[in-house]
Amino acid sequence: MKRVGVIGGGQLAWMMGDAAKKLGVELVVQTPSSDDPAVAISQDAILANIDDAISTEILAKNTDVITFENEFVNLDSLSVIENQGVCFRPSLKALTPLLDKYHQRCYLQDLGLPVPRFFAVEPGENLASQIEELGFPVVLKSRRHGYDGQGTFVIQDLASLQEKLNSNSTNKALSQGLFLIEEFVPFERELAVIAARSVEGEVVTYPVVETQQEQQVCRRVIAPADITPDQGVEINAIAQTILNKLQVVGVFGIELFLTATGKILVNEIAPRTHNSGHFSIDACETSQFEQHLRAVCGLPLGNPALHCASAVMVNLLGYEISQSDYQSQRQKLATIPHTFVHWYGKTESRPGRKLGHVTVLLDEQNRDVISTIAQTIESIWYPS
């Protein structure tokens, strides 16, 4: 039986649990807290920070291969372990150009892939002249550790930008050169695609989805996205290029913008399983989590196709500080036909925290029906 080490113990690692059982794989997670979701599905969980290299060495001795649930890792300390023969999938080389968002943008641009215009914020530089090319609004982004809208700010004018950069919350990061500025893309829709690459170099892609965000946090995912065949071909080619150039082994999530003129731009790459692929657990022949384990264990990749006409996934986000498990709301959600409720078992709710998700399978591709179902779910979940 293969033993896979997972650095990180949140819901993405937890959702690998069922896939691991199906494939006869044991998971061992390294995560800081015994309350983290994936501790429940781990054999001999290692309770330590994900950047604790000594604990990762222990993880390596007890597993056949190590993979990642999130990208907030210290590559320098992991490189020492990799040089001792430990197998990381994806490799640290594949992660290196991606963890810093500025470096990621530069890498994608060097590959000739379409990205928004951008530049790094350097202390003491004249931002006004650089921003003049982009025009306001602009997007200010933290180069590391930003997710679910954290570290991302839409800025309307120069005064607001200077205020944000001079504030206590960003001052330290700015002094270390940890921000980038990019053009604000007036997109028509946000899209995403999950792609997987095997040890042998086979690449498969899931149906392109539409993601609907509020305050930079994903609220809903619609599969498949309403795009043209040519746009689908272009997105698949982008995914193939990224995974093959990086020689990835595993699953990546790729977020994109679709502009009003039909242009596709790459927004960000998540070098792991991704929220935009959660629909695949219930709607696809092979879930993104099974696919990831198949890839890192050297197994043949599975079929990523939908086994229904369409699906909608709605995130259940925290809206208060509480210890509730929201049992009554979850029971109401479960009464919606063809619905699957996934609860992550987190012990604390707080505004914006991902507590679970709901996926509904449909036998038609009707945007009005999808919108109505999403609104029904949210009316049950969120207080009026």
C-alpha positions in Angstrom: 0.0 0.0 0.0 1.3 3.4 -1.0 1.7 6.0 1.8 1.4 9.6 0.6 2.6 12.5 2.8 0.5 15.7 2.5 1.9 19.0 3.6 -1.2 20.9 4.9 -4.3 19.5 6.7 -7.2 21.7 5.5 -10.2 20.8 3.6 -8.3 20.1 0.3 -6.3 17.3 2.1 -9.5 16.1 3.9 -11.2 15.7 0.5 -8.4 13.4 -0.6 -9.7 10.9 2.0 -12.4 9.1 0.1 -10.2 9.0 -3.0 -7.4 7.5 -1.0 -9.7 4.7 0.3 -10.8 4.0 -3.2 -7.3 3.7 -4.5 -5.9 1.8 -1.4 -3.6 4.7 -0.5 -2.8 5.8 3.1 -2.5 9.5 3.8 -0.2 11.1 6.4 -0.7 14.8 6.9 1.7 17.4 8.4 -0.5 20.2 9.8 -0.3 22.5 12.8 -3.5 21.7 14.7 -5.4 18.6 15.8 -8.6 20.4 14.8 -7.6 20.7 11.1 -10.0 18.7 8.9 -7.6 16.3 7.4 -6.3 15.0 10.8 -9.5 12.9 10.8 -8.5 11.0 7.7 -4.7 10.8 8.3 -2.7 7.8 9.5 -0.4 9.1 12.2 -0.8 12.8 11.5 2.3 14.9 12.3 1.2 18.0 14.2 3.7 20.7 13.2 3.8 23.8 11.1 4.0 23.1 7.4 7.4 24.9 7.2 8.9 22.8 9.9 11.6 21.0 8.0 12.5 18.5 10.8 8.9 17.3 10.8 8.9 17.0 7.1 11.9 14.8 7.3 10.0 12.5 9.6 7.0 12.7 7.2 9.4 11.6 4.4 10.7 8.6 6.3 7.1 7.4 6.8 5.8 7.9 3.3 6.7 7.0 -0.3 6.0 10.4 -1.8 5.1 13.9 -0.5 2.6 16.3 -2.0 1.1 19.6 -1.1 -2.3 20.8 0.0 -1.3 24.5 -0.2 1.6 26.5 -1.5 2.7 28.4 1.7 5.8 26.3 2.0 9.5 27.1 2.4 11.3 25.9 -0.7 14.8 26.5 0.7 14.3 24.1 3.7 12.5 21.5 1.5 15.3 21.6 -1.0 17.7 20.2 1.6 15.3 17.2 2.1 14.8 16.8 -1.7 18.6 16.6 -2.2 18.6 13.7 0.2 16.4 11.8 -2.2 12.9 12.6 -1.0 10.3 12.6 -3.8 8.0 15.6 -3.9 5.2 15.7 -6.4 4.8 18.3 -7.9 8.6 18.8 -7.7 10.1 21.9 -6.0 11.4 22.9 -9.4 7.9 23.1 -10.7 6.8 25.2 -7.7 9.7 27.6 -7.8 8.4 30.1 -10.4 4.8 30.0 -9.0 4.8 30.8 -5.3 5.7 34.5 -5.7 2.9 36.0 -7.8 5.2 38.5 -9.5 7.6 35.7 -10.5 4.6 33.7 -11.6 3.4 36.5 -13.9 6.9 36.9 -15.3 7.1 33.1 -16.0 3.8 33.1 -17.8 4.7 36.1 -19.8 8.1 34.4 -20.8 6.0 31.4 -22.0 4.2 33.7 -24.3 0.9 33.3 -22.5 -1.6 36.2 -22.2 -1.6 37.9 -18.8 -2.7 41.3 -17.5 -0.1 44.1 -17.6 1.8 44.3 -14.3 4.9 45.5 -12.5 6.6 45.0 -9.1 6.3 47.7 -6.4 9.7 48.8 -5.4 10.3 51.1 -2.4 11.1 54.7 -3.5 10.0 54.3 -7.1 7.7 56.8 -8.8 4.5 54.8 -9.0 2.5 57.6 -10.7 4.5 57.3 -14.0 4.2 53.5 -14.0 0.5 53.5 -13.3 -0.1 56.1 -16.0 0.2 53.4 -18.6 -2.3 51.1 -16.8 -4.8 53.8 -15.7 -7.0 53.5 -12.6 -8.5 51.4 -11.2 -5.5 49.0 -10.6 -5.1 45.9 -8.5 -2.6 45.8 -5.7 -1.6 42.2 -4.8 0.6 40.6 -2.1 3.2 38.6 -3.9 3.1 35.7 -1.3 0.5 34.1 1.0 -2.6 35.8 -0.5 -5.8 33.7 -1.0 -9.5 34.1 -0.8 -9.2 37.9 -1.4 -6.6 38.4 1.4 -3.8 40.6 0.1 -5.7 41.8 -2.9 -7.0 45.3 -3.2 -8.8 47.2 -6.0 -7.4 50.7 -5.9 -9.3 53.6 -7.5 -6.8 56.5 -7.3 -3.2 57.4 -6.5 -4.1 58.8 -3.0 -5.8 55.6 -2.1 -2.8 53.6 -3.3 -0.3 55.7 -1.3 -2.6 55.4 1.8 -2.7 51.6 1.4 1.0 51.2 0.9 1.8 53.4 3.9 -0.7 51.7 6.2 0.6 49.6 9.1 -0.8 46.4 7.6 1.2 46.7 4.3 4.2 48.8 5.4 6.4 45.9 6.4 5.6 43.8 3.4 6.2 46.8 1.1 9.7 47.4 2.6 10.5 43.8 1.6 9.3 44.4 -2.0 6.3 42.0 -1.6 3.7 43.7 -3.7 2.8 43.9 -7.4 0.4 46.1 -9.3 -1.5 45.0 -12.3 -4.1 46.4 -14.6 -7.7 46.0 -13.6 -9.3 43.7 -16.2 -13.0 44.6 -16.9 -13.7 40.9 -17.5 -17.0 39.6 -18.7 -16.6 36.4 -16.7 -14.0 34.6 -14.6 -13.2 31.1 -15.7 -11.0 28.2 -14.3 -9.8 24.9 -15.4 -8.4 21.9 -13.5 -5.6 20.1 -15.3 -3.6 17.0 -14.2 -0.3 15.6 -15.5 1.0 12.1 -14.9 4.5 10.8 -14.3 4.6 9.7 -17.9 3.6 13.2 -19.1 0.0 12.6 -20.0 -2.2 15.7 -19.5 -5.9 15.7 -18.9 -8.2 18.7 -18.4 -11.6 19.0 -16.8 -14.4 21.0 -18.3 -13.8 24.7 -18.1 -16.0 26.3 -15.4 -17.3 29.7 -14.6 -16.4 31.0 -11.2 -18.5 33.7 -9.5 -16.6 35.8 -6.9 -17.7 38.3 -4.3 -15.1 40.4 -2.6 -12.4 38.2 -4.3 -13.8 35.1 -2.6 -15.3 32.3 -4.8 -19.1 32.0 -4.1 -20.2 29.7 -7.0 -18.8 27.5 -9.7 -20.8 26.5 -12.8 -19.8 23.5 -14.9 -19.4 23.7 -17.8 -18.8 27.3 -18.6 -20.7 28.9 -21.4 -17.8 29.5 -23.8 -17.2 28.9 -27.5 -15.4 25.8 -28.7 -12.4 27.9 -29.8 -12.1 29.4 -26.3 -12.2 25.9 -24.9 -9.4 24.8 -27.2 -7.3 27.9 -26.3 -7.8 27.3 -22.5 -6.8 23.6 -22.9 -3.7 24.7 -24.8 -2.8 27.1 -22.1 -3.1 24.4 -19.5 -1.1 21.9 -21.5 1.7 24.5 -22.0 1.9 25.3 -18.3 1.9 21.7 -17.0 4.3 20.5 -19.7 6.8 23.3 -19.4 6.9 22.9 -15.6 6.9 19.1 -15.9 4.2 19.0 -13.3 3.1 15.7 -11.6 -0.3 16.3 -10.0 -3.3 18.6 -10.3 -3.1 22.3 -10.9 -6.0 24.9 -10.8 -5.7 27.7 -13.4 -7.8 30.8 -13.1 -8.6 33.0 -16.1 -10.4 36.1 -17.3 -12.7 36.2 -20.3 -12.9 39.8 -21.6 -15.9 41.4 -23.3 -14.0 41.0 -26.7 -13.6 37.3 -26.1 -9.9 37.5 -25.1 -8.6 34.9 -22.6 -6.1 36.1 -19.9 -4.4 33.9 -17.3 -5.1 35.3 -13.8 -3.3 33.0 -11.4 -2.1 29.4 -11.0 -2.7 27.3 -7.9 -0.2 24.4 -7.8 -2.6 22.0 -6.1 -6.2 20.9 -6.1 -8.5 23.9 -6.2 -11.9 25.2 -5.1 -13.0 25.6 -8.7 -12.7 21.8 -9.0 -14.9 20.7 -6.1 -17.8 20.0 -8.4 -15.8 17.0 -9.8 -16.3 15.0 -6.6 -20.0 14.4 -7.5 -20.2 15.5 -11.2 -17.2 13.8 -12.9 -16.1 10.3 -13.6 -12.9 11.0 -11.6 -12.7 13.7 -9.0 -9.8 16.2 -8.9 -8.7 14.6 -5.6 -8.6 11.1 -7.0 -6.8 12.4 -10.1 -4.2 14.1 -7.9 -3.5 10.9 -6.0 -3.4 8.9 -9.2 -0.8 11.2 -10.6 1.5 11.4 -7.5 1.3 7.6 -7.0 2.3 6.9 -10.6 -1.1 5.4 -11.5 -2.9 6.0 -14.9 -5.0 9.1 -15.0 -8.8 8.8 -14.8 -11.5 10.2 -17.1 -12.3 13.8 -16.1 -15.6 14.0 -18.1 -18.9 15.1 -16.5 -21.5 12.4 -16.0 -24.3 14.9 -16.0 -25.3 17.8 -18.3 -24.2 20.5 -15.8 -23.5 21.2 -12.2 -23.4 24.1 -9.8 -21.2 24.3 -6.7 -21.9 26.8 -4.0 -19.4 27.5 -1.2 -20.8 27.7 2.4 -18.9 30.6 3.8 -18.8 31.7 7.4 -20.8 34.9 8.2 -20.3 35.1 12.0 -18.0 34.1 14.8 -19.4 30.9 16.3 -18.8 27.3 17.2 -22.0 26.1 15.5 -22.1 23.1 13.1 -25.2 24.5 11.4 -27.0 21.2 11.4 -30.4 22.6 10.7 -29.3 24.5 7.6 -27.3 21.5 6.3 -30.4 19.3 6.7 -32.5 21.8 4.7 -29.8 21.9 2.0 -29.8 18.1 1.7 -33.5 18.1 0.8 -32.8 19.9 -2.6 -33.0 17.2 -5.3 -29.7 15.8 -6.7 -27.8 17.7 -4.0 -24.5 16.7 -2.2 -23.6 18.6 1.0 -19.9 18.5 1.9 -19.1 19.7 5.5 -15.5 20.2 6.4 -15.8 19.7 10.1 -14.1 22.9 11.1 -14.7 23.8 14.8 -14.9 27.5 14.4 -16.9 29.7 12.0 -15.7 33.2 11.1 -16.7 35.6 8.3 -15.4 34.4 4.9 -14.1 31.1 6.1 -14.9 28.1 3.8 -16.9 25.7 6.0 -18.3 23.4 3.3 -19.8 23.4 -0.1 -22.9 22.1 -1.9 -23.0 20.6 -5.4 -26.2 20.1 -7.4 -26.3 17.9 -10.5 -28.6 19.0 -13.4 -29.8 17.2 -16.5 -29.8 20.5 -18.5 -27.6 23.5 -19.2 -29.9 26.3 -18.2 -28.4 29.4 -16.6 -31.8 30.5 -15.2 -32.2 27.2 -13.5 -28.6 27.3 -12.2 -29.1 30.8 -10.9 -32.3 29.9 -9.1 -30.7 26.9 -7.4 -27.7 28.9 -6.3 -30.0 31.6 -4.8 -32.1 28.9 -3.0 -28.9 27.4 -1.4 -27.7 30.8 -0.3 -31.2 31.8 1.1 -31.1 28.7 3.2 -27.5 29.2 4.3 -27.1 32.9 4.9 -29.4 34.7 7.4 -31.8 37.2 5.7 
